[in-house]
Amino acid sequence: MVHPLCALLHLIPFGRVASYGEVARLLGLIHGIKTSGWMVGRVLSGLPREKWDSVPWRRVVAQNGQIVAHKIGEKGIIQEEKLIAEWVAVQDHCVRKDFFWVWDRGS
C-alpha cells in the first residue's frame, strides 16, 4: 500500500490538502471511511523521517481540516510549517475548507 499511497500524494497539488478518508477512497479502500482513513494515517505515521521531504505527507489532514499530527508533537509542527510554506491557510491547527483538493479525473 505504501507505493500507491505515495504516488497518490504526489497528485495533490502544491497549496492543497486532502482528507485521510478521501485519500483512502481514491486508493480504493472499501472498509468504512473512518477505518480506511485510519489505515492511511497509520501508514503515513510510520513514514521514515528521511522520506519526509520526498513524500508530500503533509498534504493529508482530517476531514474537518485538523492537522492530526499536531497531537503527537514535532511532526505536527513540521506539517503545519510546511503547509504554511505552501501558502495554505492554517489557523488553530486547522486548514480552511477552501484549500481542500477535489479529484478531477480530467486533469
C-alpha positions in Angstrom: 0.0 0.0 0.0 2.9 2.4 0.5 3.8 2.8 -3.1 0.3 3.6 -4.4 -0.2 5.9 -1.5 3.0 7.8 -2.2 2.1 8.1 -5.9 -1.4 9.4 -5.0 0.0 12.0 -2.6 2.1 13.4 -5.4 -1.1 14.1 -7.3 -2.3 16.5 -4.6 -1.3 20.0 -5.9 1.1 22.4 -4.1 -1.0 24.5 -1.8 -3.9 22.0 -1.5 -4.8 19.2 1.0 -6.9 16.1 1.0 -8.6 14.2 3.9 -7.4 10.8 5.1 -10.8 9.5 4.0 -10.6 11.0 0.5 -7.1 9.5 0.0 -8.4 6.1 1.2 -11.4 6.3 -1.2 -9.1 7.2 -4.1 -6.9 4.2 -3.2 -10.0 2.0 -3.4 -10.0 1.0 0.2 -13.5 -0.3 0.8 -13.7 -0.5 4.6 -15.7 2.1 6.4 -14.5 5.6 5.6 -13.2 6.1 9.2 -11.4 2.7 9.1 -9.9 3.4 5.7 -8.8 6.9 6.7 -7.2 5.4 9.9 -5.3 2.9 7.7 -3.9 5.8 5.6 -3.0 7.6 8.7 -1.2 4.6 10.2 0.9 4.2 7.0 1.8 7.9 7.0 2.7 8.0 10.7 5.2 5.2 10.0 6.9 7.1 7.2 10.6 7.2 8.0 11.9 10.7 8.6 14.3 10.5 5.6 11.2 10.3 3.4 9.5 13.4 4.9 10.9 15.7 2.2 10.3 13.4 -0.8 6.7 12.3 0.0 4.1 15.1 0.4 2.5 13.5 3.5 1.9 17.0 4.9 -1.0 17.4 2.4 -3.2 14.9 4.2 -5.4 16.2 7.1 -8.6 15.2 8.9 -11.9 15.8 7.1 -12.6 18.8 9.3 -9.2 20.3 8.3 -7.5 19.4 11.6 -3.8 18.7 11.5 -4.0 15.4 13.3 -0.2 15.0 13.6 -0.3 18.1 15.8 -1.4 15.9 18.7 1.9 14.0 18.5 4.2 16.9 18.7 7.1 17.7 16.4 5.7 16.1 13.3 2.5 18.2 13.6 4.6 21.4 14.0 6.6 20.4 10.9 3.4 19.6 9.0 1.9 23.0 9.8 5.1 24.8 8.9 5.3 23.0 5.5 1.7 23.7 4.7 2.1 27.4 5.6 5.2 27.5 3.3 2.8 26.2 0.5 0.5 29.2 1.2 -2.1 27.0 2.8 -4.2 28.9 5.4 -3.8 27.3 8.8 -5.4 28.6 11.9 -5.6 26.8 15.3 -4.0 23.7 13.7 -6.8 23.6 11.1 -6.7 24.1 7.3 -9.6 26.1 5.8 -12.0 24.1 3.7 -11.3 26.1 0.5 -7.8 24.6 0.5 -9.1 21.1 0.0 -8.3 19.4 -3.3 -11.1 17.8 -5.3 -10.1 14.9 -7.5 -10.9 15.6 -11.2 -10.3 12.7 -13.5 -10.0 15.0 -16.4 -6.9 16.8 -15.1 
